Amino acid sequence: MHNDELQPQAPNLYFDPRFGMQAAKILPGEYYVSAREVVMVTVLGSCVSACIRDRRRGIGGMNHFMLPERGGGELIGAAARYGAYAMEILLNQLLKLGAAREDLEAKVFGGGSVLSNMTSINVGERNAEFVLKFLATEKIEIAARDLLDVWPRKIYYFPQTGRVLVKKLRDMHNDTIIARERDYGLRLEREPVAGDVELFG
């Protein structure tokens, strides 16, 4: 493992000929951080991704998470603790690579209504509300957002420059995305909530 990368949940890495660089594909429950030139790619339905980078140092990362159903409609209890863990572990890895908290900016995406039949609670809306509240609490500037709506999104994030490409998947068959997120949601229900994470630095 390179000393400029920390990825306990390493995503799929491949060369993307379109952009001429290494790409990291991030699935539900994963995250990735890097100080090298790389494009981070994910597809979001009801899940949310926070793309956070140090705008001065070019260190950045992306996560992909969803609040578990337990916790009900309010952003408290087990569900909020899980979301906080997903966000804090991304921040911790960025700070360990040398990012400075005062130079962080975030771009957030996802929270679509593609899983609205999964529950009486709008999962995507809860995820979007959570990530915005978390970033406000942590005083991290939100430089861009594309949340809610009914379409899945494919996100390409270039952390060294902060560039983001968002493609709304209006014509894509959504069964794969929906199945992947439903399986992820069921897995969250079975697993214990992650423990507390102390912010590094």
C-alpha positions as CSV (number, residue, x, y, z in Angstrom):
1,M,0.0,0.0,0.0
2,H,1.3,3.4,-0.9
3,N,1.9,5.8,2.0
4,D,-0.4,8.4,0.3
5,E,-3.4,6.0,0.3
6,L,-5.4,4.4,3.1
7,Q,-8.3,2.2,2.1
8,P,-9.3,-0.3,4.7
9,Q,-12.3,-1.1,2.5
10,A,-10.4,-1.0,-0.8
11,P,-12.7,-0.5,-3.8
12,N,-12.2,-1.8,-7.2
13,L,-9.2,-0.1,-8.9
14,Y,-9.0,0.1,-12.7
15,F,-7.6,2.3,-15.5
16,D,-10.2,4.6,-17.0
17,P,-9.2,5.2,-20.7
18,R,-11.8,8.0,-21.0
19,F,-9.9,10.2,-18.4
20,G,-6.5,8.5,-18.9
21,M,-6.0,7.8,-15.2
22,Q,-6.5,5.3,-12.4
23,A,-10.1,5.1,-11.2
24,A,-11.5,3.8,-7.9
25,K,-15.1,2.3,-8.0
26,I,-16.8,2.8,-4.6
27,L,-19.7,0.5,-3.7
28,P,-22.2,1.0,-0.8
29,G,-20.5,1.0,2.5
30,E,-17.0,1.7,1.0
31,Y,-14.8,4.8,1.0
32,Y,-11.6,5.8,-0.6
33,V,-9.0,8.6,0.0
34,S,-5.9,9.6,-2.0
35,A,-3.4,12.3,-2.5
36,R,-2.6,11.0,-6.0
37,E,-4.3,11.8,-9.3
38,V,-7.3,9.5,-9.5
39,V,-10.9,9.7,-10.4
40,M,-13.4,8.3,-7.8
41,V,-16.5,6.8,-9.3
42,T,-19.8,5.6,-7.7
43,V,-23.5,5.1,-8.6
44,L,-26.0,6.4,-6.2
45,G,-29.7,5.7,-5.8
46,S,-31.0,6.4,-2.2
47,C,-27.5,6.4,-0.8
48,V,-25.4,9.5,-0.4
49,S,-21.8,10.3,-1.2
50,A,-19.8,13.0,0.4
51,C,-16.8,14.1,-1.6
52,I,-14.4,15.9,0.7
53,R,-11.0,17.4,-0.2
54,D,-8.4,19.8,1.0
55,R,-8.6,22.4,-1.6
56,R,-5.0,23.6,-1.0
57,R,-3.2,20.2,-0.9
58,G,-5.2,18.1,-3.4
59,I,-6.0,15.4,-0.8
60,G,-9.5,14.0,-1.2
61,G,-11.9,11.2,-0.7
62,M,-15.4,9.9,-1.2
63,N,-17.7,7.7,0.8
64,H,-21.0,5.9,-0.1
65,F,-23.4,5.3,2.7
66,M,-27.0,4.9,3.7
67,L,-28.6,5.3,7.1
68,P,-30.0,1.9,8.4
69,E,-33.7,1.7,8.9
70,R,-33.5,1.4,12.7
71,G,-33.6,4.9,14.2
72,G,-37.0,5.7,12.6
73,G,-37.7,9.0,11.0
74,E,-35.6,11.1,13.3
75,L,-31.8,11.6,12.8
76,I,-31.0,10.2,16.3
77,G,-30.0,6.9,17.8
78,A,-28.4,4.0,15.9
79,A,-29.1,5.3,12.4
80,A,-27.4,8.7,13.1
81,R,-24.5,7.0,14.8
82,Y,-23.9,4.9,11.7
83,G,-24.0,7.9,9.5
84,A,-21.6,9.8,11.8
85,Y,-19.2,6.8,11.6
86,A,-19.3,6.8,7.8
87,M,-18.5,10.5,7.7
88,E,-16.0,10.6,10.5
89,I,-13.9,7.7,9.2
90,L,-13.6,9.5,5.8
91,L,-12.5,12.7,7.6
92,N,-10.0,10.8,9.8
93,Q,-8.4,9.2,6.7
94,L,-8.1,12.6,5.0
95,L,-6.5,14.2,8.1
96,K,-4.1,11.3,8.4
97,L,-2.9,11.9,4.9
98,G,-2.1,15.5,5.7
99,A,-5.3,17.4,5.0
100,A,-6.0,20.4,7.1
101,R,-9.4,20.8,8.6
102,E,-9.7,24.5,7.9
103,D,-9.1,23.8,4.2
104,L,-11.7,21.1,3.7
105,E,-14.6,21.5,1.3
106,A,-17.4,19.1,0.5
107,K,-19.6,18.2,-2.4
108,V,-22.6,16.0,-1.7
109,F,-24.7,13.8,-4.0
110,G,-27.5,11.3,-4.0
111,G,-30.5,10.7,-1.8
112,G,-32.8,9.9,-4.7
113,S,-36.3,8.3,-4.2
114,V,-35.4,5.1,-6.0
115,L,-36.1,3.0,-2.9
116,S,-39.3,4.7,-1.9
117,N,-41.2,1.4,-1.9
118,M,-38.7,-0.1,0.6
119,T,-40.2,1.7,3.6
120,S,-42.7,4.3,4.6
121,I,-39.8,6.6,5.4
122,N,-38.1,8.3,2.5
123,V,-34.6,6.8,2.8
124,G,-33.0,9.2,0.3
125,E,-34.5,12.2,2.0
126,R,-33.2,11.1,5.4
127,N,-29.7,10.4,4.0
128,A,-29.6,13.9,2.3
129,E,-30.8,15.6,5.5
130,F,-28.2,13.8,7.6
131,V,-25.2,14.6,5.4
132,L,-26.1,18.3,5.3
133,K,-26.6,18.5,9.1
134,F,-23.3,16.6,9.7
135,L,-21.3,19.0,7.5
136,A,-22.9,22.1,9.1
137,T,-22.1,20.8,12.6
138,E,-18.5,20.1,11.6
139,K,-18.3,23.6,9.9
140,I,-17.2,22.1,6.6
141,E,-18.1,24.3,3.6
142,I,-20.5,22.7,1.1
143,A,-19.2,23.8,-2.3
144,A,-21.7,21.9,-4.4
145,R,-24.7,19.6,-4.0
146,D,-27.0,17.5,-6.1
147,L,-29.5,15.8,-3.8
148,L,-33.0,14.2,-3.8
149,D,-34.9,13.9,-7.2
150,V,-36.0,10.5,-8.5
151,W,-33.0,9.5,-10.7
152,P,-30.0,7.4,-9.9
153,R,-26.7,9.3,-10.5
154,K,-23.3,8.3,-11.6
155,I,-20.6,10.5,-9.9
156,Y,-17.0,11.1,-11.1
157,Y,-15.0,13.0,-8.6
158,F,-11.5,14.3,-9.2
159,P,-10.2,15.2,-5.7
160,Q,-7.0,17.0,-6.8
161,T,-9.0,19.7,-8.6
162,G,-12.4,19.3,-7.0
163,R,-14.0,18.7,-10.4
164,V,-17.2,16.6,-10.4
165,L,-19.2,15.1,-13.3
166,V,-22.7,14.0,-12.5
167,K,-24.7,11.9,-14.9
168,K,-28.4,11.4,-14.2
169,L,-29.2,7.8,-15.2
170,R,-32.6,8.4,-16.8
171,D,-32.3,5.6,-19.3
172,M,-30.5,3.0,-17.3
173,H,-32.2,-0.1,-16.0
174,N,-32.2,0.6,-12.3
175,D,-32.7,-3.0,-11.0
176,T,-29.0,-3.4,-10.3
177,I,-28.8,-0.2,-8.3
178,I,-31.9,-0.9,-6.4
179,A,-30.9,-4.5,-5.6
180,R,-27.4,-3.4,-4.5
181,E,-28.8,-0.8,-2.1
182,R,-31.5,-3.0,-0.8
183,D,-28.9,-5.7,0.0
184,Y,-26.8,-3.1,1.7
185,G,-29.7,-1.8,3.7
186,L,-30.5,-5.4,4.9
187,R,-26.9,-5.9,5.8
188,L,-26.9,-2.8,7.9
189,E,-29.9,-4.1,9.8
190,R,-28.1,-7.3,10.7
191,E,-24.7,-5.7,11.7
192,P,-24.1,-3.9,15.0
193,V,-23.7,-0.2,14.8
194,A,-20.1,0.9,14.4
195,G,-18.4,2.2,17.5
196,D,-17.5,5.8,18.3
197,V,-14.8,7.3,16.2
198,E,-12.7,10.1,17.5
199,L,-11.7,12.7,14.9
200,F,-8.0,12.7,14.3
201,G,-6.0,16.0,14.4
